[in-house]
Amino acid sequence: MLCPVWYDEYSLKVGDNLRKSIESGLKETKECILILSLHFLANNEWTRTEFDSVFTREILEGEGVVLPVWSNVTRPEVYEYSPSLANKVALNCNLGMEEVVRRLYRAIMAQ
């Protein structure tokens, strides 16, 4: 939908500093689409670090940055990972890719 996107697979080139590039993207992004899957919730390394960075930014700026999308996860599973994240209105992948993208686009353009 012609929204600018930072995605590691497409945004990084050989030799780039991965940590520095990710942190820069997280600091500069207008919104962060967060796909919550069981794999995401179980990973306590990169995904936890990235989430902590975005969540800290939300606290510092006093504005929502995270646009959560749930993929085969339940509210109790998200709550176990982060009570604050379970309190955010989220999209569910059960809506279908086209509807999820349409609603994300609407949320991004409303900012």
ChimeraX commands (.cxc) that place a marker at each C-alpha (Angstrom):
marker #1 position 0.00,0.00,0.00 radius 0.5
marker #1 position 3.04,2.18,-0.63 radius 0.5
marker #1 position 3.88,2.66,3.06 radius 0.5
marker #1 position 7.61,2.87,3.75 radius 0.5
marker #1 position 8.73,-0.25,5.60 radius 0.5
marker #1 position 11.93,-1.22,7.39 radius 0.5
marker #1 position 12.29,-4.96,7.19 radius 0.5
marker #1 position 15.67,-6.54,7.90 radius 0.5
marker #1 position 15.64,-8.92,4.95 radius 0.5
marker #1 position 15.12,-6.05,2.51 radius 0.5
marker #1 position 16.67,-3.12,4.37 radius 0.5
marker #1 position 20.07,-4.52,5.33 radius 0.5
marker #1 position 23.03,-5.23,3.14 radius 0.5
marker #1 position 26.14,-7.33,3.73 radius 0.5
marker #1 position 28.38,-5.76,6.34 radius 0.5
marker #1 position 25.71,-3.60,8.03 radius 0.5
marker #1 position 25.72,-3.49,11.82 radius 0.5
marker #1 position 22.55,-5.42,12.67 radius 0.5
marker #1 position 22.04,-4.08,16.20 radius 0.5
marker #1 position 22.69,-0.48,15.17 radius 0.5
marker #1 position 20.35,-0.75,12.17 radius 0.5
marker #1 position 17.54,-2.28,14.24 radius 0.5
marker #1 position 17.88,0.30,17.01 radius 0.5
marker #1 position 17.89,3.13,14.48 radius 0.5
marker #1 position 14.76,1.74,12.84 radius 0.5
marker #1 position 13.00,1.37,16.19 radius 0.5
marker #1 position 13.85,4.94,17.21 radius 0.5
marker #1 position 12.83,6.52,13.92 radius 0.5
marker #1 position 9.73,4.54,12.98 radius 0.5
marker #1 position 6.35,6.23,13.19 radius 0.5
marker #1 position 4.64,2.94,14.10 radius 0.5
marker #1 position 5.88,-0.54,14.79 radius 0.5
marker #1 position 3.74,-3.42,13.54 radius 0.5
marker #1 position 4.28,-6.20,16.04 radius 0.5
marker #1 position 3.27,-9.68,14.88 radius 0.5
marker #1 position 2.60,-11.69,18.03 radius 0.5
marker #1 position 2.98,-15.42,17.45 radius 0.5
marker #1 position 3.89,-18.26,19.79 radius 0.5
marker #1 position 7.42,-18.12,18.37 radius 0.5
marker #1 position 7.63,-14.38,19.15 radius 0.5
marker #1 position 6.37,-14.90,22.70 radius 0.5
marker #1 position 8.82,-17.75,23.32 radius 0.5
marker #1 position 11.89,-15.85,22.09 radius 0.5
marker #1 position 13.63,-14.08,24.96 radius 0.5
marker #1 position 16.49,-12.70,22.91 radius 0.5
marker #1 position 16.05,-10.43,19.86 radius 0.5
marker #1 position 12.29,-10.14,19.94 radius 0.5
marker #1 position 12.23,-9.32,23.67 radius 0.5
marker #1 position 14.97,-6.72,23.21 radius 0.5
marker #1 position 13.16,-5.11,20.28 radius 0.5
marker #1 position 9.83,-5.10,22.14 radius 0.5
marker #1 position 11.45,-3.58,25.23 radius 0.5
marker #1 position 12.95,-0.81,23.07 radius 0.5
marker #1 position 9.62,0.07,21.44 radius 0.5
marker #1 position 7.73,-0.15,24.72 radius 0.5
marker #1 position 10.28,2.16,26.39 radius 0.5
marker #1 position 9.81,4.62,23.54 radius 0.5
marker #1 position 6.04,4.57,24.10 radius 0.5
marker #1 position 6.59,5.42,27.77 radius 0.5
marker #1 position 9.05,8.23,27.01 radius 0.5
marker #1 position 6.95,9.80,24.26 radius 0.5
marker #1 position 3.59,9.15,25.91 radius 0.5
marker #1 position 2.19,7.93,22.59 radius 0.5
marker #1 position 1.32,4.57,21.13 radius 0.5
marker #1 position 3.87,3.22,18.67 radius 0.5
marker #1 position 2.98,-0.47,18.66 radius 0.5
marker #1 position 0.30,-1.79,16.30 radius 0.5
marker #1 position -0.17,-5.38,17.51 radius 0.5
marker #1 position -1.32,-8.21,15.27 radius 0.5
marker #1 position -2.09,-11.54,16.92 radius 0.5
marker #1 position -1.27,-14.71,15.03 radius 0.5
marker #1 position -2.63,-17.83,16.75 radius 0.5
marker #1 position -2.12,-16.48,20.27 radius 0.5
marker #1 position -4.60,-15.98,23.08 radius 0.5
marker #1 position -5.11,-13.04,25.43 radius 0.5
marker #1 position -3.74,-15.07,28.41 radius 0.5
marker #1 position -0.58,-15.91,26.40 radius 0.5
marker #1 position -0.06,-12.26,25.48 radius 0.5
marker #1 position -0.80,-11.23,29.07 radius 0.5
marker #1 position 1.83,-13.66,30.35 radius 0.5
marker #1 position 4.36,-12.03,28.01 radius 0.5
marker #1 position 3.30,-8.45,28.78 radius 0.5
marker #1 position 0.19,-7.31,30.67 radius 0.5
marker #1 position 0.40,-3.89,29.03 radius 0.5
marker #1 position 0.51,-5.43,25.57 radius 0.5
marker #1 position -2.58,-7.52,26.32 radius 0.5
marker #1 position -4.41,-4.26,27.06 radius 0.5
marker #1 position -3.83,-2.86,23.54 radius 0.5
marker #1 position -6.47,-3.22,20.86 radius 0.5
marker #1 position -5.00,-5.67,18.36 radius 0.5
marker #1 position -5.81,-7.08,14.97 radius 0.5
marker #1 position -6.14,-10.81,14.56 radius 0.5
marker #1 position -4.71,-12.70,11.60 radius 0.5
marker #1 position -8.03,-14.60,11.47 radius 0.5
marker #1 position -9.40,-11.52,9.66 radius 0.5
marker #1 position -7.33,-12.48,6.62 radius 0.5
marker #1 position -4.25,-10.79,5.19 radius 0.5
marker #1 position -6.11,-8.24,3.06 radius 0.5
marker #1 position -8.29,-7.04,5.95 radius 0.5
marker #1 position -5.35,-6.88,8.37 radius 0.5
marker #1 position -3.35,-4.83,5.86 radius 0.5
marker #1 position -6.34,-2.54,5.17 radius 0.5
marker #1 position -6.85,-1.86,8.89 radius 0.5
marker #1 position -3.13,-1.33,9.53 radius 0.5
marker #1 position -3.02,1.13,6.65 radius 0.5
marker #1 position -6.00,3.01,8.09 radius 0.5
marker #1 position -4.32,3.17,11.51 radius 0.5
marker #1 position -1.03,4.38,10.03 radius 0.5
marker #1 position -2.65,7.04,7.86 radius 0.5
marker #1 position -4.73,8.31,10.81 radius 0.5
marker #1 position -1.55,9.27,12.67 radius 0.5
marker link #1:1,2 radius 0.2
marker link #1:2,3 radius 0.2
marker link #1:3,4 radius 0.2
marker link #1:4,5 radius 0.2
marker link #1:5,6 radius 0.2
marker link #1:6,7 radius 0.2
marker link #1:7,8 radius 0.2
marker link #1:8,9 radius 0.2
marker link #1:9,10 radius 0.2
marker link #1:10,11 radius 0.2
marker link #1:11,12 radius 0.2
marker link #1:12,13 radius 0.2
marker link #1:13,14 radius 0.2
marker link #1:14,15 radius 0.2
marker link #1:15,16 radius 0.2
marker link #1:16,17 radius 0.2
marker link #1:17,18 radius 0.2
marker link #1:18,19 radius 0.2
marker link #1:19,20 radius 0.2
marker link #1:20,21 radius 0.2
marker link #1:21,22 radius 0.2
marker link #1:22,23 radius 0.2
marker link #1:23,24 radius 0.2
marker link #1:24,25 radius 0.2
marker link #1:25,26 radius 0.2
marker link #1:26,27 radius 0.2
marker link #1:27,28 radius 0.2
marker link #1:28,29 radius 0.2
marker link #1:29,30 radius 0.2
marker link #1:30,31 radius 0.2
marker link #1:31,32 radius 0.2
marker link #1:32,33 radius 0.2
marker link #1:33,34 radius 0.2
marker link #1:34,35 radius 0.2
marker link #1:35,36 radius 0.2
marker link #1:36,37 radius 0.2
marker link #1:37,38 radius 0.2
marker link #1:38,39 radius 0.2
marker link #1:39,40 radius 0.2
marker link #1:40,41 radius 0.2
marker link #1:41,42 radius 0.2
marker link #1:42,43 radius 0.2
marker link #1:43,44 radius 0.2
marker link #1:44,45 radius 0.2
marker link #1:45,46 radius 0.2
marker link #1:46,47 radius 0.2
marker link #1:47,48 radius 0.2
marker link #1:48,49 radius 0.2
marker link #1:49,50 radius 0.2
marker link #1:50,51 radius 0.2
marker link #1:51,52 radius 0.2
marker link #1:52,53 radius 0.2
marker link #1:53,54 radius 0.2
marker link #1:54,55 radius 0.2
marker link #1:55,56 radius 0.2
marker link #1:56,57 radius 0.2
marker link #1:57,58 radius 0.2
marker link #1:58,59 radius 0.2
marker link #1:59,60 radius 0.2
marker link #1:60,61 radius 0.2
marker link #1:61,62 radius 0.2
marker link #1:62,63 radius 0.2
marker link #1:63,64 radius 0.2
marker link #1:64,65 radius 0.2
marker link #1:65,66 radius 0.2
marker link #1:66,67 radius 0.2
marker link #1:67,68 radius 0.2
marker link #1:68,69 radius 0.2
marker link #1:69,70 radius 0.2
marker link #1:70,71 radius 0.2
marker link #1:71,72 radius 0.2
marker link #1:72,73 radius 0.2
marker link #1:73,74 radius 0.2
marker link #1:74,75 radius 0.2
marker link #1:75,76 radius 0.2
marker link #1:76,77 radius 0.2
marker link #1:77,78 radius 0.2
marker link #1:78,79 radius 0.2
marker link #1:79,80 radius 0.2
marker link #1:80,81 radius 0.2
marker link #1:81,82 radius 0.2
marker link #1:82,83 radius 0.2
marker link #1:83,84 radius 0.2
marker link #1:84,85 radius 0.2
marker link #1:85,86 radius 0.2
marker link #1:86,87 radius 0.2
marker link #1:87,88 radius 0.2
marker link #1:88,89 radius 0.2
marker link #1:89,90 radius 0.2
marker link #1:90,91 radius 0.2
marker link #1:91,92 radius 0.2
marker link #1:92,93 radius 0.2
marker link #1:93,94 radius 0.2
marker link #1:94,95 radius 0.2
marker link #1:95,96 radius 0.2
marker link #1:96,97 radius 0.2
marker link #1:97,98 radius 0.2
marker link #1:98,99 radius 0.2
marker link #1:99,100 radius 0.2
marker link #1:100,101 radius 0.2
marker link #1:101,102 radius 0.2
marker link #1:102,103 radius 0.2
marker link #1:103,104 radius 0.2
marker link #1:104,105 radius 0.2
marker link #1:105,106 radius 0.2
marker link #1:106,107 radius 0.2
marker link #1:107,108 radius 0.2
marker link #1:108,109 radius 0.2
marker link #1:109,110 radius 0.2
marker link #1:110,111 radius 0.2
view
